Amino acid sequence: MAALAAELDAAYRQIETLAVALISDPQVAAAHGINLQSLDHVGQRCAVVAAILRADDQRSAALAAPLESIAARLSPR
């Protein structure tokens, strides 16, 4: 699980670097603001899933995830 979490952390860093580069261009930022927000959301999801994978109690960590969409998908039905 730690190795998977590390991979997600690496993906998050790559997404963050790409997002910063794109948002730094005013024309790109103006033309693609919604897409850049989606890119940020993907990065946040990676970070949250990585934290869940590292947690001692993964079920509790999933249910307490700060992104409601993740908590909702991972909660028992």
N, CA, C and O of each residue as an XYZ file, in Angstrom:
308
protein
N       0.816     -1.189      0.000
C       0.000      0.000      0.000
C       0.870      1.267      0.000
O       0.537      2.263     -0.642
N       1.979      1.207      0.728
C       2.868      2.371      0.773
C       3.437      2.688     -0.603
O       3.581      3.855     -0.968
N       3.759      1.650     -1.362
C       4.295      1.869     -2.713
C       3.236      2.497     -3.619
O       3.545      3.379     -4.419
N       1.994      2.045     -3.493
C       0.911      2.649     -4.278
C       0.695      4.107     -3.875
O       0.479      4.970     -4.726
N       0.754      4.371     -2.575
C       0.605      5.743     -2.099
C       1.722      6.626     -2.646
O       1.479      7.772     -3.023
N       2.934      6.102     -2.689
C       4.060      6.864     -3.231
C       3.861      7.167     -4.717
O       4.211      8.250     -5.186
N       3.304      6.217     -5.446
C       3.022      6.445     -6.867
C       1.979      7.550     -7.039
O       2.103      8.400     -7.921
N       0.967      7.530     -6.204
C      -0.047      8.582     -6.267
C       0.537      9.935     -5.884
O       0.175     10.956     -6.468
N       1.435      9.948     -4.908
C       2.116     11.197     -4.545
C       2.916     11.737     -5.726
O       2.909     12.940     -5.986
N       3.602     10.852     -6.438
C       4.387     11.266     -7.603
C       3.469     11.811     -8.701
O       3.783     12.817     -9.337
N       2.342     11.144     -8.916
C       1.376     11.619     -9.910
C       0.845     12.993     -9.508
O       0.701     13.881    -10.349
N       0.558     13.161     -8.228
C       0.074     14.450     -7.738
C       1.098     15.560     -8.007
O       0.737     16.647     -8.459
N       2.357     15.281     -7.729
C       3.400     16.292     -7.973
C       3.487     16.652     -9.454
O       3.655     17.823     -9.794
N       3.375     15.662    -10.338
C       3.406     15.934    -11.779
C       2.208     16.783    -12.201
O       2.350     17.732    -12.972
N       1.045     16.436    -11.696
C      -0.163     17.203    -12.022
C      -0.025     18.632    -11.525
O      -0.373     19.577    -12.234
N       0.478     18.791    -10.315
C       0.662     20.123     -9.734
C       1.634     20.960    -10.560
O       1.388     22.141    -10.805
N       2.731     20.352    -10.986
C       3.715     21.065    -11.815
C       3.091     21.497    -13.133
O       3.290     22.626    -13.581
N       2.338     20.598    -13.753
C       1.665     20.926    -15.013
C       0.651     22.045    -14.813
O       0.587     22.978    -15.614
N      -0.136     21.954    -13.754
C      -1.153     22.971    -13.491
C      -0.522     24.346    -13.271
O      -1.027     25.346    -13.781
N       0.564     24.402    -12.525
C       1.239     25.683    -12.281
C       1.757     26.268    -13.591
O       1.638     27.469    -13.831
N       2.328     25.419    -14.428
C       2.833     25.893    -15.725
C       1.694     26.443    -16.580
O       1.841     27.489    -17.211
N       0.576     25.750    -16.602
C      -0.543     26.179    -17.436
C      -1.222     27.427    -16.892
O      -1.583     28.321    -17.656
N      -1.396     27.492    -15.590
C      -2.084     28.646    -14.997
C      -1.214     29.900    -15.075
O      -1.723     31.017    -14.990
N       0.079     29.717    -15.233
C       0.993     30.860    -15.331
C       0.853     31.594    -16.661
O       1.296     32.736    -16.787
N       0.253     30.960    -17.634
C       0.006     31.587    -18.936
C      -1.396     32.192    -18.896
O      -2.382     31.455    -18.876
N      -1.499     33.523    -18.883
C      -2.814     34.164    -18.751
C      -3.814     33.750    -19.833
O      -5.008     33.633    -19.558
N      -3.342     33.532    -21.042
C      -4.259     33.132    -22.112
C      -4.799     31.718    -21.878
O      -5.985     31.454    -22.080
N      -3.925     30.828    -21.455
C      -4.356     29.459    -21.168
C      -5.314     29.473    -19.977
O      -6.352     28.811    -19.998
N      -4.963     30.219    -18.958
C      -5.806     30.293    -17.763
C      -7.199     30.829    -18.105
O      -8.205     30.308    -17.624
N      -7.248     31.862    -18.928
C      -8.539     32.449    -19.299
C      -9.365     31.505    -20.164
O     -10.585     31.420    -20.018
N      -8.695     30.803    -21.058
C      -9.413     29.937    -21.998
C      -9.802     28.591    -21.404
O     -10.751     27.957    -21.866
N      -9.073     28.151    -20.383
C      -9.269     26.791    -19.883
C      -9.407     26.714    -18.363
O      -8.994     25.731    -17.748
N      -9.979     27.741    -17.765
C     -10.099     27.781    -16.312
C     -10.817     26.580    -15.723
O     -10.367     26.020    -14.723
N     -11.925     26.177    -16.328
C     -12.688     25.039    -15.803
C     -11.865     23.759    -15.917
O     -11.865     22.940    -14.998
N     -11.168     23.581    -17.031
C     -10.331     22.390    -17.190
C      -9.177     22.384    -16.193
O      -8.791     21.325    -15.698
N      -8.631     23.548    -15.899
C      -7.554     23.627    -14.919
C      -8.076     23.291    -13.524
O      -7.360     22.685    -12.727
N      -9.302     23.673    -13.225
C      -9.896     23.295    -11.946
C     -10.074     21.782    -11.877
O      -9.877     21.175    -10.824
N     -10.445     21.181    -12.996
C     -10.584     19.721    -13.034
C      -9.239     19.052    -12.796
O      -9.156     18.041    -12.100
N      -8.196     19.615    -13.373
C      -6.846     19.084    -13.170
C      -6.466     19.168    -11.694
O      -5.876     18.237    -11.148
N      -6.802     20.272    -11.058
C      -6.541     20.421     -9.626
C      -7.324     19.378     -8.823
O      -6.804     18.808     -7.865
N      -8.564     19.135     -9.216
C      -9.385     18.155     -8.507
C      -8.784     16.752     -8.633
O      -8.789     15.991     -7.665
N      -8.274     16.409     -9.798
C      -7.635     15.102     -9.989
C      -6.432     14.976     -9.055
O      -6.228     13.932     -8.437
N      -5.642     16.037     -8.956
C      -4.503     16.024     -8.047
C      -4.928     15.829     -6.606
O      -4.305     15.066     -5.867
N      -5.995     16.519     -6.203
C      -6.498     16.371     -4.840
C      -6.962     14.941     -4.582
O      -6.728     14.392     -3.505
N      -7.614     14.347     -5.561
C      -8.072     12.962     -5.405
C      -6.882     12.026     -5.218
O      -6.929     11.117     -4.390
N      -5.821     12.245     -5.981
C      -4.613     11.423     -5.818
C      -4.079     11.542     -4.395
O      -3.734     10.541     -3.766
N      -4.016     12.772     -3.893
C      -3.488     13.000     -2.548
C      -4.364     12.330     -1.491
O      -3.845     11.744     -0.540
N      -5.673     12.408     -1.646
C      -6.579     11.809     -0.669
C      -6.470     10.286     -0.699
O      -6.412      9.647      0.352
N      -6.441      9.707     -1.891
C      -6.336      8.251     -1.987
C      -4.999      7.788     -1.413
O      -4.941      6.752     -0.749
N      -3.935      8.532     -1.656
C      -2.634      8.183     -1.081
C      -2.703      8.195      0.440
O      -2.158      7.305      1.093
N      -3.364      9.191      1.005
C      -3.501      9.266      2.464
C      -4.315      8.083      2.997
O      -4.003      7.542      4.058
N      -5.344      7.689      2.271
C      -6.152      6.537      2.688
C      -5.302      5.273      2.677
O      -5.375      4.463      3.601
N      -4.499      5.105      1.638
C      -3.658      3.915      1.536
C      -2.631      3.838      2.667
O      -2.258      2.747      3.099
N      -2.176      5.003      3.146
C      -1.186      5.036      4.225
C      -1.805      4.909      5.614
O      -1.095      4.643      6.584
N      -3.100      5.095      5.716
C      -3.769      5.119      7.021
C      -3.764      3.744      7.684
O      -3.853      2.713      7.017
N      -3.658      3.755      9.005
C      -3.758      2.511      9.760
C      -5.161      1.918      9.641
O      -5.325      0.702      9.539
N      -6.166      2.790      9.655
C      -7.557      2.363      9.509
C      -8.079      2.957      8.197
O      -8.604      4.070      8.167
N      -7.923      2.196      7.127
C      -8.269      2.709      5.805
C      -9.763      2.988      5.654
O     -10.151      3.944      4.984
N     -10.591      2.170      6.265
C     -12.038      2.384      6.162
C     -12.418      3.727      6.783
O     -13.149      4.510      6.176
N     -11.930      3.989      7.975
C     -12.229      5.267      8.634
C     -11.656      6.438      7.849
O     -12.292      7.484      7.724
N     -10.461      6.255      7.327
C      -9.841      7.319      6.537
C     -10.658      7.603      5.280
O     -10.817      8.760      4.890
N     -11.173      6.561      4.650
C     -11.989      6.749      3.451
C     -13.280      7.490      3.777
O     -13.694      8.388      3.044
N     -13.906      7.108      4.876
C     -15.160      7.756      5.258
C     -14.951      9.205      5.679
O     -15.861     10.025      5.558
N     -13.755      9.522      6.173
C     -13.449     10.883      6.609
C     -12.759     11.701      5.526
O     -12.304     12.815      5.787
N     -12.678     11.165      4.323
C     -11.976     11.852      3.230
C     -12.543     13.258      3.040
O     -13.760     13.449      3.053
N     -11.656     14.244      2.863
C     -12.118     15.622      2.718
C     -12.882     15.879      1.416
O     -13.614     16.864      1.318
N     -12.725     15.023      0.434
C     -13.477     15.179     -0.802
C     -14.717     14.298     -0.715
O     -14.618     13.071     -0.702
N     -15.873     14.927     -0.657
C     -17.130     14.197     -0.466
C     -17.341     13.123     -1.523
O     -17.881     12.056     -1.232
N     -16.914     13.405     -2.751
C     -17.147     12.435     -3.824
C     -16.416     11.133     -3.547
O     -16.934     10.061     -3.862
N     -15.226     11.199     -2.964
C     -14.492      9.982     -2.634
C     -15.169      9.252     -1.480
O     -15.379      8.040     -1.541
N     -15.504      9.982     -0.446
C     -16.154      9.362      0.707
C     -17.453      8.687      0.292
O     -17.763      7.593      0.765
N     -18.211      9.326     -0.584
C     -19.483      8.759     -1.025
C     -19.274      7.472     -1.822
O     -20.011      6.504     -1.634
N     -18.285      7.452     -2.702
C     -18.043      6.256     -3.519
C     -17.472      5.118     -2.698
O     -17.699      3.955     -3.034
N     -16.743      5.407     -1.639
C     -16.094      4.375     -0.856
C     -16.913      3.901      0.342
O     -16.554      2.923      0.998
N     -18.007      4.592      0.623
C     -18.807      4.178      1.789
C     -19.667      2.974      1.426
O     -20.106      2.831      0.285
N     -19.902      2.105      2.415
C     -20.752      0.944      2.153
C     -22.176      1.381      1.851
O     -22.670      2.360      2.409
N     -22.812      0.663      0.984
C     -24.178      1.030      0.580
C     -25.188      0.254      1.363
O     -26.390      0.426      1.163
